[in-house]
């Protein structure tokens, strides 16, 4: 790729405010990286136009297909996706050139009167109505309420962030649950009343991460565009989300199935200083801890397991996180996870 080229690189994005904000961040990073202008090309996806709930239309790929079609048609040079929306099977003609540093993967509660989940469910005379379009969230929120000896009503909702928060502001719902990453990228994190700990609500596989996708071989740039975009890749984030998505794929579940997963890279020991080695007291990240959950949407049954493996020794080592996800999926299936998922065998 010739960086002196003046033609703008065309970045495909969904039209929503969140998608535009996310793509704007990537566009600025690509401008700084390449020295070339980047223009946003707004594309409407099936998931944007359908009024059905995501669980009804399948979830998997509904926000992605139109962007990928535009890539293959040459209408855009690269696309930005929310990684949690991407199907786990990657087309050979396309490549995930970069997965930048992940934003906070947790879910966030936005409740009336600034209440937390525990406070919201404390009144035995009132059943809290909590809005979410995610079977994964429904399963874990209902299970959490059960663990507290309480009950809630989960209400399926769709719409952009304004629409969803509006249900609470208008008094139609007591709370809604949204991804913290989206609120952060829109500068609205101060509206959250509680960040939900992964100990009680695991996020969707890949939640909080963005995926920069392009043709594996561009008709003009060859492999140079993908190679240049790869400079935006964060190896730790890629290792974590690869393990999470491997779990999802091995469960044969789509992104609307009630599956949660989170991989954490953690320091296993404090190393001593040595010549050419880490500084004194610097912690070496050598462990990849993966947690997964599958459950019925009423929260009556959850399969919640975890495992730990080694961090990949190089950015090219994908087998380590892939195997970690597959191993945990096998354990979960052995514990009965298959019977808890409504979407299978994609």
TAPE-V694737 format. One record per residue. N is the residue number from 1. RES is the residue in three letters. PHI is phi as a letter, one per 30 degrees, with the letter a starting at -180 (999 if undefined). PSI is psi as a letter, one per 20 degrees, with the letter a starting at -180 (999 if undefined). D_LAST is the distance of its C-alpha to the last C-alpha in whole Angstrom. Layout:
# TAPE-V694737
[[N/RES/PHI/PSI/D_LAST] [N/RES/PHI/PSI/D_LAST]]
This chain:
# TAPE-V694737
[[1/UNK/999/p/37] [2/UNK/c/o/40] [3/UNK/d/i/40] [4/UNK/d/i/44] [5/UNK/e/p/42] [6/UNK/c/i/42] [7/UNK/d/p/39] [8/UNK/d/q/37] [9/UNK/d/p/34] [10/UNK/c/o/31] [11/UNK/c/o/29] [12/UNK/d/p/26] [13/UNK/b/q/25] [14/UNK/d/r/24] [15/UNK/d/i/27] [16/UNK/d/q/27] [17/UNK/e/h/30] [18/UNK/d/g/28] [19/UNK/d/g/26] [20/UNK/d/h/29] [21/UNK/d/g/31] [22/UNK/d/g/28] [23/UNK/d/h/28] [24/UNK/d/h/32] [25/UNK/d/g/32] [26/UNK/d/g/30] [27/UNK/e/g/33] [28/UNK/d/g/36] [29/UNK/d/h/35] [30/UNK/d/h/34] [31/UNK/e/g/37] [32/UNK/d/h/39] [33/UNK/d/g/37] [34/UNK/c/i/38] [35/UNK/i/j/41] [36/UNK/c/q/39] [37/UNK/d/q/39] [38/UNK/b/p/35] [39/UNK/c/q/34] [40/UNK/d/p/32] [41/UNK/c/o/30] [42/UNK/d/p/28] [43/UNK/b/p/25] [44/UNK/d/p/24] [45/UNK/c/r/20] [46/UNK/d/h/18] [47/UNK/d/h/18] [48/UNK/d/h/22] [49/UNK/c/h/23] [50/UNK/d/p/20] [51/UNK/c/i/22] [52/UNK/d/q/20] [53/UNK/d/q/18] [54/UNK/e/h/15] [55/UNK/d/h/14] [56/UNK/d/h/14] [57/UNK/c/j/13] [58/UNK/j/h/10] [59/UNK/i/g/11] [60/UNK/d/o/9] [61/UNK/i/i/11] [62/UNK/d/h/14] [63/UNK/c/j/16] [64/UNK/c/h/16] [65/UNK/e/g/15] [66/UNK/d/h/19] [67/UNK/d/g/20] [68/UNK/d/h/18] [69/UNK/d/h/20] [70/UNK/d/h/23] [71/UNK/d/g/23] [72/UNK/d/h/22] [73/UNK/d/i/25] [74/UNK/i/j/28] [75/UNK/d/h/28] [76/UNK/b/r/28] [77/UNK/c/h/28] [78/UNK/a/r/26] [79/UNK/b/q/24] [80/UNK/c/p/23] [81/UNK/b/q/20] [82/UNK/d/p/20] [83/UNK/e/h/18] [84/UNK/d/i/16] [85/UNK/d/i/15] [86/UNK/d/p/13] [87/UNK/e/q/9] [88/UNK/d/h/10] [89/UNK/d/p/10] [90/UNK/c/p/13] [91/UNK/d/q/15] [92/UNK/d/h/18] [93/UNK/d/i/20] [94/UNK/c/q/19] [95/UNK/b/q/20] [96/UNK/d/n/21] [97/UNK/d/h/24] [98/UNK/a/q/25] [99/UNK/b/n/24] [100/UNK/d/r/27] [101/UNK/e/p/29] [102/UNK/d/q/27] [103/UNK/d/r/28] [104/UNK/e/p/29] [105/UNK/d/i/25] [106/UNK/d/r/26] [107/UNK/d/q/26] [108/UNK/b/p/29] [109/UNK/c/p/31] [110/UNK/c/o/33] [111/UNK/c/q/35] [112/UNK/d/q/38] [113/UNK/h/k/42] [114/UNK/i/k/40] [115/UNK/d/q/39] [116/UNK/d/r/37] [117/UNK/d/g/34] [118/UNK/d/g/37] [119/UNK/d/h/39] [120/UNK/d/h/37] [121/UNK/c/j/37] [122/UNK/d/h/40] [123/UNK/d/o/42] [124/UNK/d/i/41] [125/UNK/d/i/42] [126/UNK/b/p/40] [127/UNK/c/o/36] [128/UNK/d/p/34] [129/UNK/c/o/32] [130/UNK/c/p/29] [131/UNK/c/p/27] [132/UNK/a/q/23] [133/UNK/c/j/20] [134/UNK/c/o/18] [135/UNK/e/h/17] [136/UNK/d/g/18] [137/UNK/d/g/21] [138/UNK/e/g/22] [139/UNK/e/g/21] [140/UNK/d/h/23] [141/UNK/d/g/26] [142/UNK/d/h/26] [143/UNK/d/h/27] [144/UNK/d/g/29] [145/UNK/d/g/31] [146/UNK/e/g/31] [147/UNK/d/h/33] [148/UNK/d/i/35] [149/UNK/i/k/36] [150/UNK/b/r/35] [151/UNK/b/q/33] [152/UNK/b/r/31] [153/UNK/c/o/29] [154/UNK/c/p/26] [155/UNK/c/p/26] [156/UNK/d/p/23] [157/UNK/b/q/24] [158/UNK/b/r/23] [159/UNK/j/r/25] [160/UNK/d/r/27] [161/UNK/d/g/29] [162/UNK/e/g/32] [163/UNK/d/g/31] [164/UNK/d/g/29] [165/UNK/d/h/32] [166/UNK/d/h/34] [167/UNK/d/h/33] [168/UNK/d/g/35] [169/UNK/d/h/38] [170/UNK/d/i/38] [171/UNK/i/j/38] [172/UNK/d/h/35] [173/UNK/b/q/33] [174/UNK/d/h/35] [175/UNK/a/r/32] [176/UNK/b/q/29] [177/UNK/c/p/27] [178/UNK/b/r/26] [179/UNK/d/p/25] [180/UNK/d/h/28] [181/UNK/d/g/27] [182/UNK/d/g/27] [183/UNK/d/g/31] [184/UNK/d/g/32] [185/UNK/d/h/31] [186/UNK/c/j/33] [187/UNK/i/k/36] [188/UNK/b/k/35] [189/UNK/d/h/35] [190/UNK/d/i/38] [191/UNK/d/i/37] [192/UNK/d/p/35] [193/UNK/c/i/36] [194/UNK/a/p/34] [195/UNK/d/p/32] [196/UNK/d/p/30] [197/UNK/d/p/30] [198/UNK/d/i/27] [199/UNK/d/h/29] [200/UNK/c/h/28] [201/UNK/b/o/25] [202/UNK/d/q/22] [203/UNK/d/r/21] [204/UNK/d/q/17] [205/UNK/e/p/16] [206/UNK/i/i/18] [207/UNK/d/p/20] [208/UNK/j/i/24] [209/UNK/c/q/23] [210/UNK/c/q/23] [211/UNK/b/p/21] [212/UNK/c/o/23] [213/UNK/c/q/22] [214/UNK/b/r/23] [215/UNK/d/p/24] [216/UNK/d/h/24] [217/UNK/b/o/27] [218/UNK/d/q/29] [219/UNK/d/h/31] [220/UNK/c/g/34] [221/UNK/c/i/33] [222/UNK/i/c/32] [223/UNK/c/j/30] [224/UNK/d/h/33] [225/UNK/d/g/31] [226/UNK/d/g/28] [227/UNK/d/h/31] [228/UNK/d/g/33] [229/UNK/d/h/30] [230/UNK/d/i/29] [231/UNK/d/i/32] [232/UNK/d/i/31] [233/UNK/d/q/28] [234/UNK/c/o/29] [235/UNK/e/h/28] [236/UNK/d/g/28] [237/UNK/d/g/25] [238/UNK/d/g/23] [239/UNK/d/g/24] [240/UNK/d/g/23] [241/UNK/d/h/20] [242/UNK/d/g/18] [243/UNK/d/g/19] [244/UNK/d/g/17] [245/UNK/d/h/14] [246/UNK/d/g/14] [247/UNK/e/g/14] [248/UNK/d/g/11] [249/UNK/d/g/9] [250/UNK/d/h/11] [251/UNK/d/i/10] [252/UNK/h/l/6] [253/UNK/c/q/7] [254/UNK/c/r/7] [255/UNK/d/i/11] [256/UNK/c/j/12] [257/UNK/d/q/11] [258/UNK/d/m/15] [259/UNK/c/p/15] [260/UNK/c/q/18] [261/UNK/a/q/19] [262/UNK/a/p/22] [263/UNK/c/p/23] [264/UNK/c/p/27] [265/UNK/c/p/29] [266/UNK/b/q/33] [267/UNK/d/p/36] [268/UNK/c/i/37] [269/UNK/a/q/41] [270/UNK/c/p/43] [271/UNK/c/q/45] [272/UNK/d/q/48] [273/UNK/d/q/50] [274/UNK/b/r/50] [275/UNK/d/p/51] [276/UNK/i/j/48] [277/UNK/c/a/46] [278/UNK/d/q/45] [279/UNK/d/r/48] [280/UNK/e/p/49] [281/UNK/i/j/47] [282/UNK/d/p/44] [283/UNK/c/p/41] [284/UNK/c/p/38] [285/UNK/d/o/35] [286/UNK/b/i/34] [287/UNK/b/q/31] [288/UNK/c/o/27] [289/UNK/c/p/27] [290/UNK/c/p/23] [291/UNK/c/q/22] [292/UNK/b/q/19] [293/UNK/b/q/19] [294/UNK/b/p/17] [295/UNK/a/r/19] [296/UNK/d/q/19] [297/UNK/d/h/20] [298/UNK/d/i/24] [299/UNK/i/j/24] [300/UNK/d/h/25] [301/UNK/b/p/23] [302/UNK/b/q/22] [303/UNK/c/o/21] [304/UNK/b/o/22] [305/UNK/b/r/23] [306/UNK/b/r/24] [307/UNK/a/r/25] [308/UNK/b/p/27] [309/UNK/b/a/27] [310/UNK/d/q/29] [311/UNK/d/q/29] [312/UNK/e/q/28] [313/UNK/d/i/32] [314/UNK/a/q/31] [315/UNK/e/h/28] [316/UNK/d/i/27] [317/UNK/d/n/26] [318/UNK/c/i/22] [319/UNK/d/h/22] [320/UNK/d/g/24] [321/UNK/d/h/22] [322/UNK/d/g/18] [323/UNK/d/h/20] [324/UNK/d/g/21] [325/UNK/d/g/18] [326/UNK/d/g/16] [327/UNK/d/g/20] [328/UNK/d/h/19] [329/UNK/d/g/16] [330/UNK/d/g/17] [331/UNK/d/g/20] [332/UNK/d/h/18] [333/UNK/d/h/16] [334/UNK/d/h/20] [335/UNK/c/j/21] [336/UNK/j/j/19] [337/UNK/d/h/16] [338/UNK/e/h/13] [339/UNK/d/i/15] [340/UNK/c/i/16] [341/UNK/c/p/12] [342/UNK/d/i/11] [343/UNK/b/o/8] [344/UNK/b/r/6] [345/UNK/h/l/4] [346/UNK/d/999/0]]
